[in-house]
Amino acid sequence: MQKIMTHLWFDNQAEEAAKFYTSIFDGSRIVEIVDFGQTAPDSDVTVKTVTFELAGQRYIALDAGPAFTFNEAVSLYIDCADQAEVDYYWSRLLEGGGEEVQCGWLKDRYGLSWQVVPRRLTELTSDPDPERAQRAMQAMFGMRKIDIAAVEAAADGAA
């Protein structure tokens, strides 16, 4: 068993979200669903946990009512090999009401923040030539979804 797992609090969409996420990432699955039922006689909140894996990484989703919501202080980072992967994850995670943010960030329909980042962006923004790296960084600041070709062009001074 994985020693540390990310625990995600949902109002009442834990199972739906887990099914959505596992449909997107290869090597993913629902591991376990535990329904605890109503937590207190005077409450209409029912508690359910859904343990799932995304590309081998385990998460626990919890249905426990609207007391907490996601914010940008925590996000899930996707390391993308190329533009095709960026495009795939970007479009899939936005399905059903997600929201583009900026600099490769988005919120999915459940409000969870994701960073969809091509490896090439990291290479360009950490280039040993500080001016080249700065041009790449400035190009990224103007984007929502990262466009690798545009960042490369900016880094090379062609944009």
N, C-alpha and C positions, 0 to 999 in steps of 0.2 A: 504494500500500500504506500502511496505517496505520502510523505511526511507533512507537507504543507499544501493545502488546497485553497483556491479562491472560493469564497462563499458569497453568493449573489442574492440579495433580498428582493423579492417581487411581491406585488400586491396579491395577485391571484393568477399569474401567467407562468409560473415556473416550468410546468410540464410543456406548455406550448412553446416557450422560449427555448427550452432544451431541445425539443424536436426541430425547431427552426435552425438552431446553431449546428446540430449534428447533421442536418441535411446539406450544409454548406461545406464543411471541412471533411476531406478524406480521412479515413482512419478514426472516425468518430462514432460514438454509440451512447445510448442510454444504458447506464449500469444498473440503476436501482431507483424505484419510486416507493416512498414510504408515506402513507397518508395517516396522519395522527388524529384526524377529525377535529371537532370543535375544541378549542383550548379552554374555554370556561363556559359555564351554563348561561351567563348573561352576555355572551359575545357571539357575534355571527362570523367571527374569523375562524377559519379552519387552517390547520397547518399541514403542509406537505413538503417533503424534500425530494428533490430529483438529483441524483448523482449522475453525471455524464462526463464523457471524455471528448475533447476536441484535439485531434491529431496527437493522441496519447497523453494529453494533459487533463487531469481530473478537476472538475468543478462541482460545487454543490449549489443548486438553486433552491431557494426557500420561498414558499408561499406563506406569508404571515401578515398580510394586510398592508394598508397604505401608510404606515407610520414613517417609513423611510423611502427615499427615492434616490436614483443614481445621480451623480454629478460628474463633472469633468476631472475632479481630483483623482479619480481612478479610471484607467482605460485599459483595454486589452490591445496589445501590439501585435500586428501581423507582419512578419518578415517575408517580403515578396521577392521572388527571384527575378521577375521581369514585369514589363507593362501589362502583359496578358493576365498575370496573377493579380496585379493591382486592379485592373478593370473588372475581373471576375468577382473578387471579394467586395469591391466598392459597390457594384450593382446588386449583388446578392444581399448584403447587409442593409442596403437602403430599401429593399422590398417591403411593401406593406406600410409605408409611412415613416421611413427613416429620414434623417436630416443631415445634409452636408454641412460641415462646419468649415474649417480651413486647415491648410498645411498638412493634408492627409488625414485629418480627423473627421469622423462622422458619428452620429448617434443613430442606433438602430431603432426600430419601432417600439422597443421597450424602454428606451432612454439610456441604454448602456453605450458608453463611448468606446470607440475603436480607433486605432491608428493603423492605417493601411499604407505601409512604407516599403518602397522598393530598396533593395540593398544598394543599388547604384546611387540613390540619394545620399545615403550615409557616406559612401565613398567620396562623392563630390563635395559634400559639406565639411569633410575632414581632410580635404586635399592639402598636401604640404605647402602649396602655394596659397597664402592667406587671401590674396585678391581673388583667385579662382574660387576658393571656398566661399568667400563672401558673396560673389555674384550668384553662385548656386543657391545660397541661403536666401538671398533677396528674391530670386525667382520663386522659390518655394513659398515665401510669405504671400505672394500674390495668387496662390492656387488654392483650390479646394481639394480635388483629387490631384495627386501628383502625376505630372506628365514628364516622364524621364527624358524624352527628346528635347523638350523645352528647357529643362534644367541643365542638360548637357550643353545646349546651345548658349545659354546664359553663362555658364561656367567658362566656356570657350570665348566669351566676349562677342558672340554672334547675335545675341538677342537684344 
